[in-house]
Structure formats: structure tokens, C-alpha cells
Amino acid sequence: MPSLHWFRRDLRLADNPALLAAVEEARVADDEVVPLFVVDPALWRAAGAPRLAYLARSLRALDEALDGRLVVRHGAASSVLPAVAREVGAPSVHVTAATEPYGRRRDEAVERALDVPLVRTGSPYAVAPGRLTTQAGTPFQVFTPFRGAWLDHGWSVPARRPQRVPWADVPSDGVPDEPGTDVDLPAAGERAAHARWAAYVQDGLAEYGTLRNRPDLDGTSMLSIPLKYGELHPRTLLADLTQAPFDTATFRSELAWREFHADVLWHHPCAARRSLRAVVPEDSWDDGDASFAAWAEGRTGYPFVDAGMRQLRALGWMHNRVRMVVASFLVKDLHVRWQRGAQHFMDWLVDGDVPQNQLNWQWVAGTGRDAAPYFRVFNPVTQGERFDPDGAYVREWVPELRGIPGRAVHQPWRLGLEAPEDYPAPIVDHAVERKVALDDFHRGRDA
């Protein structure tokens, strides 16, 4: 009987323990492996066009790696998996364990519907969410002790890539067409991800600790995209970090943040939609659409914020330092709930990933675990002057300001008659709105 591997957030052949388990089962039975991907309408409708377009490209790359044998079926997983398992006579279904709330519920439904076991092997993380606890046996609330436990626990070496796999020839609905998008997508697939990582190790990793906060420089790996789709496993990156002839602790720490957020969401599934703690009274929030639209379109009059929002629209990606600044501006200058900003990010980000997106927004909003305190408010001008000192990032993404040299680009309203006519004035006074945010915080604390 052929074995069945259900691809989800593991669109790769190397370092894929669940796939290896399916291959070994097939070899013991002297049979074939059925590689399956399910196009779930519920997930397809919920994802933004940039993510769907990239996913379609990643699936085509996976199909090519499988010699054209990827089996794609459409429908709810709880219906498709039992049907395919019966169709091919699979004795079990092999998967990488889901850890996010929707995936866990989906897998429980699939497990109930199957007549054969659902075999979970590995997770999308170096250390599976929920595995680490404090000495008291409780979930970690703060990142630094979590990182210590994560490092002490360690992780397995990368799993080998299976060789000469007898892929089954099973009818497929074919990879879905890409939805239309103007986003400039990067190359997709496992091979492209490995190439990007190899190039970064060679030319960028040594300077990551120095350049990672500079959006005007190519100082980050942009591996959040292949990590989201499982084209690379973080375990692969961590193994390579140990071989580097320079300090990689800062890069490793960023991977730990990713795993911390997944762990928080494992223990608190509600964090995908609700604040883990209230920080201001309910009457603090502004639900007006005009200010949100200006933020979303990159027309706030604050160049560093606008550059980030326009980069998001163009690339489906934004530099992490800028993500923090634009999120702070929405929540604490415009007083818009973090959930609305998080949804906008999920609509546009190619790397839109629930635990990373939602928990990073909660960090900025001061409502999550290990959150930045609510009274930490990013100044959009000084952040730009510090991390885009010559204004190159702003000039790249805000063409109205390309005629303004140097750091003056961060405060065009100070140019008087020389200020560009086609660029808006600031929609709010940061100093005033910062005071409003702090007053709201104190009202909530004193209530």
C-alpha cells in the first residue's frame, strides 16, 4: 500500500521528518509515496492575493521537484484526506504537526474523519511550541528566560533529504492559478530559499548585528518568507549558524523570538484575535476610517511611516524596524486598535504568519506577553533620522520627496515654501497624540 504525505507548511524535500517517515513506510511496503496538497477554500478565501500568488509559485516549484507528481485536491481537508486515503489505500497519513489554532482544529477534524492514523512528525519550529515550560511547569511569559530554555533544550540535526523516492502517479486537480497582484514577489520554492540563504551567509550574515535595523541597507535575510511556507526549516539555519566563523547570536535570537511567539499562541490561541491584556480604556480607540486609510496608503505626512507602508504595497514585505514604527504610529498616534493593523498586514504581507504577525502587533501595542510597555511610543521622525540617516529609504519609496537631500527628508514640513506640494502635511501632531496615548494609559491603570 502506498504511503501518503500531506504537505502544508513544509513545502520542501530536505529536512522534512514527516516526509521521511512517509518514505520509510513506503519502502518497507515496497510501494510508492503520494505527495498531497489540499487547497482548502476556507484558507484560500482568507489569504491576501500576495500570499496566494507566492503559494501558487511555491507549489509549482515543489511539483517540479517531485517530477510533476504533486497531487493537488480542492475542498475541506476533513473531506479530501479520507477520500484520497481510501482512493490510494494508504495505511496512514503523514503530516508535520500543525501548531496554530486553525491548523490544530483542522487536524482534529481530519483525524476524526479518517479511518487510518494521522501520524504527526516534527513541527515548523526547531523546538515545538508547548514543549518548554518554566521550572514551575507554567508557560513562559517573558522572552529572555524562554530563549535561555530554548538554547538549553537544543534541537535535532537537520533530517536528510530522501533519495530516489518512488512518487506515485495519482490524478491531480493541478496547482491553482495565481490571483492578480502588483506585488513584486521574490523567487519561490525550496531551491530559491536555499540560494538566498547561502548568499546571505556568504555576504550578509557577519554584519547582521550591525545592519539589521537599517532599512536603507540590504542587511536582513528576508527569510521570513520561505520560513512561513516551510521552504526552509529553522533547524537548517541553526545548523549552519554553528559553522559560521563569526558571532551569530543576534541572528539566532531572532529565530528564538519567532519560536517564542509560536509558543505564546500555542498556550493562548485567543491571542490571534484578542489582546492578552487591556492597557487603555475602551473609549480610547478611534474607529474612524479616514486616518486608517491615510496610514494604509502611505499618506500620513510622516515620511518614514509612509515609506514603510508603500514598501508593503510594492513588495508584500516590510523591514522589521519599520514594521514596529508604522504599528506604533497606528496604535498610539492614530489610536486605532492593533487588530485592524494586523489584518491589513495579513492582507498584504507575503510572509503573513499568524503567530508572528499577531504577537508582534501585540508587542508594539503593549498588550501581549513580554510586550513593550504601552508608554513606549516610537517617534516616527527620530526613528527615521536614526535608522535612515541619509534618507535613502524614504526617497526610494516616497517619490514626492526625492528632491530633498539628506536627513531633511524626514521633516519636509520644515522646508516652508520649498516643501513638495504633492506630499501631505502630517495628519496628526506626534507630540500631542503621544500625550493622549499616555493619558489614556494612566486612566486605564488608575481605573
C-alpha positions as CSV (number, residue, x, y, z in Angstrom):
1,M,0.0,0.0,0.0
2,P,1.4,3.5,-0.9
3,S,2.1,6.0,1.9
4,L,0.5,9.4,1.9
5,H,2.3,12.6,2.9
6,W,0.1,15.7,3.3
7,F,2.2,18.9,2.6
8,R,1.2,22.0,4.5
9,R,3.7,24.4,5.9
10,D,6.6,22.2,4.8
11,L,6.9,22.8,1.1
12,R,10.3,21.2,0.8
13,L,12.0,17.8,0.4
14,A,15.1,18.4,2.6
15,D,15.0,18.4,6.4
16,N,11.4,17.2,6.4
17,P,11.0,14.4,9.1
18,A,7.3,13.8,8.2
19,L,8.1,13.2,4.6
20,L,11.0,10.9,5.6
21,A,8.5,8.9,7.7
22,A,6.2,8.5,4.7
23,V,9.1,7.5,2.5
24,E,10.3,4.9,5.0
25,E,6.8,3.5,5.4
26,A,6.5,3.1,1.6
27,R,9.9,1.4,1.3
28,V,9.0,-1.1,4.0
29,A,5.9,-1.9,2.0
30,D,7.8,-1.8,-1.3
31,D,5.3,0.7,-2.6
32,E,5.1,4.4,-3.6
33,V,4.6,7.8,-1.9
34,V,1.6,10.0,-2.6
35,P,2.6,13.7,-2.1
36,L,-0.7,15.6,-1.5
37,F,-1.5,19.3,-1.1
38,V,-5.1,20.4,-0.2
39,V,-6.5,23.7,-1.4
40,D,-8.8,24.5,1.4
41,P,-11.4,27.1,0.3
42,A,-11.6,28.5,3.8
43,L,-7.9,29.3,3.9
44,W,-7.8,30.3,0.3
45,R,-10.5,32.9,0.8
46,A,-8.9,34.3,4.0
47,A,-5.4,34.9,2.5
48,G,-4.4,38.0,0.7
49,A,-3.5,38.0,-3.0
50,P,0.3,38.3,-2.5
51,R,0.4,35.3,-0.2
52,L,-1.8,33.2,-2.6
53,A,0.3,34.2,-5.6
54,Y,3.5,33.2,-3.8
55,L,2.0,30.0,-2.6
56,A,1.0,29.0,-6.1
57,R,4.6,29.6,-7.3
58,S,6.0,27.6,-4.4
59,L,3.6,24.7,-5.2
60,R,4.8,24.8,-8.8
61,A,8.4,24.6,-7.6
62,L,7.5,21.7,-5.4
63,D,5.7,19.9,-8.2
64,E,8.8,20.3,-10.4
65,A,11.0,18.9,-7.6
66,L,8.5,15.9,-7.4
67,D,8.8,15.3,-11.2
68,G,5.3,16.6,-11.7
69,R,3.7,14.2,-9.3
70,L,2.3,16.7,-6.7
71,V,-1.3,15.8,-6.1
72,V,-3.5,18.8,-5.6
73,R,-7.1,18.4,-4.5
74,H,-9.6,21.1,-3.7
75,G,-12.0,21.0,-0.7
76,A,-12.2,20.9,3.0
77,A,-9.3,18.8,4.4
78,S,-11.7,16.7,6.5
79,S,-13.4,15.5,3.3
80,V,-10.4,15.4,1.0
81,L,-8.0,13.4,3.2
82,P,-10.3,10.5,3.9
83,A,-11.3,10.3,0.2
84,V,-7.7,10.3,-1.0
85,A,-6.6,7.8,1.7
86,R,-9.3,5.4,0.5
87,E,-8.6,6.1,-3.1
88,V,-4.9,5.0,-2.9
89,G,-5.3,2.6,0.0
90,A,-2.9,4.4,2.3
91,P,-2.4,2.8,5.7
92,S,-1.8,6.2,7.3
93,V,-1.5,10.0,6.6
94,H,1.9,11.6,7.4
95,V,2.0,15.3,8.4
96,T,4.2,17.9,10.0
97,A,2.2,18.8,13.2
98,A,0.2,22.0,13.0
99,T,0.7,24.4,15.9
100,E,-1.5,27.4,15.1
101,P,-5.2,27.5,16.3
102,Y,-6.9,26.9,12.9
103,G,-4.5,24.1,11.9
104,R,-4.9,22.3,15.2
105,R,-8.7,22.4,14.9
106,R,-8.5,21.3,11.2
107,D,-6.2,18.3,12.1
108,E,-8.5,17.2,14.9
109,A,-11.4,17.2,12.4
110,V,-9.3,15.3,9.8
111,E,-8.3,12.8,12.5
112,R,-11.9,12.1,13.4
113,A,-12.9,11.7,9.7
114,L,-10.0,9.3,8.8
115,D,-10.2,5.5,9.0
116,V,-6.4,5.4,9.3
117,P,-4.0,7.1,11.7
118,L,-2.9,10.7,11.2
119,V,0.8,10.5,12.0
120,R,2.4,13.8,13.2
121,T,6.2,14.0,12.9
122,G,8.1,17.2,13.7
123,S,6.8,20.8,13.6
124,P,7.6,24.0,11.7
125,Y,9.9,25.0,14.6
126,A,13.2,24.0,16.0
127,V,11.5,23.4,19.4
128,A,7.8,22.5,19.1
129,P,5.5,25.1,20.7
130,G,4.3,23.9,24.1
131,R,7.3,21.8,24.9
132,L,9.2,24.4,27.1
133,T,7.9,25.4,30.5
134,T,9.3,27.3,33.5
135,Q,10.6,25.4,36.5
136,A,7.2,25.8,38.0
137,G,5.7,24.0,34.9
138,T,3.9,27.1,33.6
139,P,4.2,28.7,30.1
140,F,6.9,31.3,29.7
141,Q,5.6,34.9,29.9
142,V,8.9,36.7,29.1
143,F,11.2,36.2,26.1
144,T,14.6,36.2,27.7
145,P,14.1,33.2,30.0
146,F,12.3,31.5,27.2
147,R,15.3,32.0,25.0
148,G,17.6,30.6,27.7
149,A,15.4,27.5,28.0
150,W,15.2,27.2,24.2
151,L,19.0,27.3,23.9
152,D,19.5,24.8,26.7
153,H,16.9,22.4,25.2
154,G,18.5,22.5,21.8
155,W,17.2,20.8,18.6
156,S,17.8,17.9,16.3
157,V,20.2,17.9,13.4
158,P,18.5,18.5,10.0
159,A,16.8,15.5,8.6
160,R,18.4,14.0,5.5
161,R,16.7,14.5,2.1
162,P,15.2,11.3,0.8
163,Q,16.8,9.9,-2.4
164,R,15.2,8.0,-5.3
165,V,11.7,8.3,-4.0
166,P,9.1,6.3,-5.9
167,W,6.4,9.1,-6.3
168,A,3.0,7.7,-7.1
169,D,1.1,8.8,-10.2
170,V,-2.3,9.9,-8.9
171,P,-4.8,12.2,-10.6
172,S,-4.4,15.9,-9.6
173,D,-6.6,19.0,-9.9
174,G,-3.4,20.9,-10.7
175,V,-1.8,23.9,-9.0
176,P,-4.2,26.8,-8.7
177,D,-3.7,29.8,-10.9
178,E,-2.2,32.9,-9.3
179,P,-4.5,35.7,-8.4
180,G,-3.6,39.0,-9.9
181,T,-1.3,41.2,-7.8
182,D,1.0,44.1,-8.5
183,V,3.3,43.0,-5.7
184,D,6.9,42.3,-6.8
185,L,7.3,38.7,-5.5
186,P,10.6,37.1,-4.8
187,A,11.6,33.7,-6.3
188,A,9.6,30.9,-4.6
189,G,10.4,27.4,-3.8
190,E,13.0,25.3,-1.8
191,R,15.8,25.8,-4.3
192,A,15.4,29.6,-4.3
193,A,15.2,29.7,-0.5
194,H,18.5,27.7,-0.1
195,A,20.1,30.0,-2.7
196,R,19.0,33.1,-0.8
197,W,20.3,31.7,2.5
198,A,23.6,30.6,1.0
199,A,24.2,34.1,-0.5
200,Y,23.3,35.7,2.8
201,V,25.6,33.5,4.8
202,Q,28.4,34.5,2.4
203,D,27.8,38.2,2.1
204,G,25.4,39.5,4.8
205,L,25.3,37.4,8.0
206,A,28.5,38.6,9.5
207,E,27.1,42.2,9.6
208,Y,23.6,41.3,10.6
209,G,24.0,42.6,14.2
210,T,25.2,45.9,12.9
211,L,22.9,46.5,9.9
212,R,19.7,44.7,10.8
213,N,17.9,47.9,11.9
214,R,18.9,49.9,8.7
215,P,16.1,49.7,6.1
216,D,18.2,51.8,3.7
217,L,20.7,48.9,3.6
218,D,20.3,45.3,2.5
219,G,21.1,44.0,5.9
220,T,18.5,41.3,6.6
221,S,18.0,37.9,5.1
222,M,14.3,38.2,4.1
223,L,14.0,34.5,5.1
224,S,10.7,35.2,6.9
225,I,9.0,34.3,3.6
226,P,10.5,30.9,3.0
227,L,10.2,30.1,6.7
228,K,6.5,30.9,6.6
229,Y,5.9,28.4,3.8
230,G,8.4,25.8,5.1
231,E,10.6,26.1,2.1
232,L,13.3,26.1,4.7
233,H,13.2,24.8,8.3
234,P,14.7,26.9,11.1
235,R,16.7,23.8,12.2
236,T,18.6,24.0,8.9
237,L,19.5,27.7,9.6
238,L,20.5,26.9,13.1
239,A,22.8,24.1,12.0
240,D,24.5,26.5,9.5
241,L,24.9,29.2,12.2
242,T,27.1,26.8,14.3
243,Q,29.5,26.6,11.3
244,A,29.9,30.4,10.9
245,P,33.4,31.8,11.7
246,F,31.8,34.8,13.5
247,D,29.3,35.6,16.2
248,T,25.7,34.7,15.1
249,A,24.0,35.1,18.5
250,T,21.8,38.1,17.3
251,F,20.5,36.2,14.3
252,R,19.9,33.1,16.4
253,S,18.0,35.3,18.9
254,E,15.6,36.5,16.2
255,L,14.8,32.9,15.4
256,A,14.1,32.4,19.1
257,W,11.7,35.3,19.0
258,R,9.8,33.5,16.2
259,E,9.6,30.4,18.3
260,F,8.5,32.4,21.4
261,H,5.6,33.9,19.5
262,A,4.5,30.4,18.3
263,D,4.7,29.2,21.9
264,V,2.6,32.0,23.2
265,L,-0.1,31.4,20.6
266,W,0.0,27.6,21.5
267,H,-0.9,28.4,25.1
268,H,-3.2,31.3,24.3
269,P,-5.0,30.7,21.0
270,C,-7.2,33.7,21.6
271,A,-4.1,35.9,21.1
272,A,-4.8,35.7,17.3
273,R,-7.8,38.0,17.8
274,R,-7.9,39.4,21.3
275,S,-5.4,41.4,23.4
276,L,-3.8,39.3,26.1
277,R,-4.1,42.2,28.5
278,A,-6.0,45.5,28.4
279,V,-3.9,48.6,28.6
280,V,-6.2,51.5,27.9
281,P,-10.0,52.2,28.5
282,E,-12.3,51.2,25.7
283,D,-13.1,54.8,24.9
284,S,-9.5,55.4,23.9
285,W,-9.9,53.9,20.4
286,D,-10.8,55.8,17.3
287,D,-12.7,53.7,14.7
288,G,-12.6,56.5,12.0
289,D,-11.7,55.4,8.5
290,A,-10.0,58.5,7.2
291,S,-6.9,58.2,9.4
292,F,-6.6,54.5,8.8
293,A,-6.9,55.0,5.1
294,A,-4.1,57.6,5.1
295,W,-1.9,55.1,7.1
296,A,-2.7,52.2,4.8
297,E,-2.0,54.2,1.7
298,G,1.3,55.8,3.0
299,R,-0.2,59.3,3.1
300,T,0.3,60.3,6.8
301,G,2.8,63.1,6.1
302,Y,5.4,61.2,8.2
303,P,7.9,60.1,5.6
304,F,9.4,57.1,7.5
305,V,5.9,55.7,8.1
306,D,4.8,56.3,4.6
307,A,7.9,54.7,3.1
308,G,7.2,51.6,5.0
309,M,3.5,51.4,4.0
310,R,4.4,51.9,0.4
311,Q,7.2,49.3,0.6
312,L,4.5,46.9,1.9
313,R,2.2,47.6,-1.1
314,A,5.1,47.2,-3.6
315,L,6.9,44.1,-2.2
316,G,4.5,42.4,0.1
317,W,7.2,42.8,2.7
318,M,8.5,45.5,5.1
319,H,11.7,45.9,7.1
320,N,11.2,44.8,10.7
321,R,12.3,48.1,12.2
322,V,9.8,49.9,10.1
323,R,7.1,47.4,10.9
324,M,7.5,48.4,14.6
325,V,7.3,52.2,13.7
326,V,4.3,52.0,11.5
327,A,2.5,49.8,14.0
328,S,3.2,52.2,16.9
329,F,2.0,55.1,14.7
330,L,-1.3,53.4,14.0
331,V,-2.0,52.3,17.6
332,K,-0.5,55.3,19.6
333,D,-0.7,58.2,17.2
334,L,-3.9,57.4,15.4
335,H,-5.4,55.4,18.4
336,V,-6.6,52.6,16.1
337,R,-6.9,49.0,17.6
338,W,-3.9,46.8,16.7
339,Q,-6.3,44.1,15.2
340,R,-7.1,46.4,12.3
341,G,-3.5,47.0,11.5
342,A,-2.7,43.3,11.9
343,Q,-5.4,42.4,9.4
344,H,-4.1,45.0,6.9
345,F,-0.6,43.4,7.2
346,M,-2.1,39.9,6.7
347,D,-3.8,41.2,3.5
348,W,-0.6,42.4,2.0
349,L,2.4,40.5,3.6
350,V,3.8,37.6,1.6
351,D,5.2,36.4,4.9
352,G,2.0,36.9,6.7
353,D,2.1,34.3,9.5
354,V,-0.5,34.4,12.3
355,P,1.8,33.9,15.4
356,Q,4.5,36.3,14.1
357,N,2.1,39.0,12.8
358,Q,-0.4,39.0,15.7
359,L,2.1,38.7,18.5
360,N,4.4,41.3,17.1
361,W,1.5,43.7,16.8
362,Q,0.6,42.9,20.4
363,W,4.2,43.5,21.4
364,V,4.1,47.0,19.9
365,A,0.6,47.7,21.3
366,G,1.8,46.6,24.8
367,T,-1.0,44.0,25.1
368,G,0.9,40.8,24.7
369,R,3.5,38.7,26.5
370,D,6.9,40.3,27.0
371,A,5.2,43.4,25.5
372,A,6.9,46.7,25.1
373,P,5.2,48.9,27.7
374,Y,2.3,50.9,26.3
375,F,4.1,54.1,27.3
376,R,6.9,53.3,24.8
377,V,5.9,55.3,21.8
378,F,8.1,55.3,18.7
379,N,8.8,58.8,17.4
380,P,8.4,58.5,13.6
381,V,10.8,61.3,12.9
382,T,13.7,60.4,15.2
383,Q,13.3,56.7,14.2
384,G,13.8,57.8,10.6
385,E,16.7,60.0,11.4
386,R,18.4,57.3,13.4
387,F,17.9,54.3,11.1
388,D,17.7,56.0,7.8
389,P,20.2,58.7,8.5
390,D,20.7,59.9,4.9
391,G,17.0,59.5,3.9
392,A,17.8,56.9,1.2
393,Y,15.0,54.6,2.3
394,V,12.4,57.3,2.3
395,R,13.5,58.6,-1.1
396,E,13.3,55.1,-2.5
397,W,9.7,54.6,-1.6
398,V,8.2,58.2,-1.5
399,P,9.0,59.7,-4.9
400,E,7.4,63.0,-4.0
401,L,10.4,63.6,-1.6
402,R,13.3,62.5,-3.9
403,G,14.3,66.1,-4.4
404,I,15.0,66.6,-0.7
405,P,18.6,65.8,0.2
406,G,19.9,64.1,3.3
407,R,18.0,63.8,6.6
408,A,15.8,66.8,5.9
409,V,13.6,64.4,4.0
410,H,12.3,63.2,7.4
411,Q,10.7,66.6,8.2
412,P,9.6,68.1,4.9
413,W,7.1,70.4,6.6
414,R,10.0,72.4,7.9
415,L,11.1,73.4,4.4
416,G,8.5,76.1,4.1
417,L,7.9,77.2,0.6
418,E,10.3,74.5,-0.6
419,A,8.1,71.7,0.8
420,P,6.8,69.4,-2.0
421,E,3.2,70.4,-2.9
422,D,2.2,66.8,-3.7
423,Y,3.1,65.4,-0.4
424,P,0.6,65.8,2.5
425,A,1.2,67.6,5.7
426,P,1.3,65.5,8.9
427,I,-2.2,64.2,9.7
428,V,-1.5,64.5,13.4
429,D,0.9,66.2,15.7
430,H,3.0,63.3,17.2
431,A,3.8,65.2,20.4
432,V,0.1,65.8,21.0
433,E,-1.0,62.3,20.2
434,R,1.8,60.8,22.3
435,K,0.4,62.7,25.3
436,V,-3.1,61.5,24.5
437,A,-1.8,57.8,24.4
438,L,0.0,58.2,27.7
439,D,-3.0,59.9,29.4
440,D,-5.2,57.0,28.2
441,F,-2.7,54.6,29.6
442,H,-2.7,56.3,33.0
443,R,-6.5,56.4,33.0
444,G,-6.6,52.7,32.4
445,R,-4.0,52.0,35.1
446,D,-5.9,54.1,37.7
447,A,-9.3,52.7,36.9
